[in-house]
Amino acid sequence: MSTLGHQYDNSLVSNAFGFLRLPMNFQPYDSDADWVITGVPFDMATSGRAGGRHGPAAIRQVSTNLRLGTSPFPVEF
């Protein structure tokens, strides 16, 4: 069964975090977007270390804390 277009898949790997606070689009076929940002949880590319599948979720979570155009440090470098 295809879940494309449905919002009810909220597992740990496919969470509901957007990227850079952009709104999520659950209907990609009805969109006129030029770009799509997606994360693929894939754990087989690392040997000896599990957890690579959590990378896309971690990037989406951290991206909500970014503010473009501002310095996160109190002094200029």
C-alpha positions in Angstrom: 0.0 0.0 0.0 1.4 3.4 -1.0 1.5 6.0 1.7 2.4 8.9 -0.6 0.1 11.8 0.0 -0.8 10.7 3.6 0.4 12.3 6.8 0.0 9.4 9.2 3.6 7.9 9.1 5.3 9.4 12.1 7.9 6.8 13.0 11.3 7.7 14.4 13.0 7.4 11.0 10.4 9.3 8.9 9.5 12.1 11.3 7.6 15.3 10.7 10.5 17.7 10.8 10.8 20.1 7.9 14.0 21.4 6.5 15.1 25.0 7.4 11.5 25.7 8.8 10.0 25.3 5.3 6.5 23.9 5.2 6.2 20.2 4.4 4.4 19.2 1.3 2.6 15.8 1.5 1.2 16.2 -2.1 4.3 16.3 -4.3 2.4 15.7 -7.5 0.2 18.8 -7.0 3.2 21.1 -6.2 4.9 23.5 -8.6 8.2 23.3 -6.6 11.5 23.4 -8.5 13.4 21.5 -5.8 12.8 18.6 -3.4 14.8 18.0 -0.3 14.5 14.5 1.1 16.5 12.4 3.4 17.1 8.7 2.8 17.6 6.7 6.0 20.2 4.2 4.9 22.4 2.2 7.3 24.3 -0.2 5.0 26.9 2.3 3.8 28.7 2.4 7.1 30.6 -0.7 8.4 31.0 -1.3 12.1 28.9 1.6 13.1 25.1 1.5 13.2 23.1 4.7 13.3 23.6 6.2 9.8 19.9 6.0 9.3 19.4 8.7 11.9 21.4 11.2 9.9 18.6 12.7 7.8 16.5 13.3 10.9 19.4 14.9 12.7 20.0 17.3 9.8 16.4 18.3 9.7 16.3 18.9 13.5 19.5 21.0 13.5 18.4 23.0 10.5 15.5 24.5 12.5 18.0 26.2 14.7 19.9 27.9 11.9 19.3 31.5 11.0 20.9 32.5 7.7 22.6 35.9 7.7 23.4 36.0 11.4 26.5 35.0 13.3 26.0 32.4 16.0 29.1 33.8 17.8 29.3 37.0 19.9 32.6 38.1 18.2 33.4 38.5 14.5 35.9 36.2 12.9 
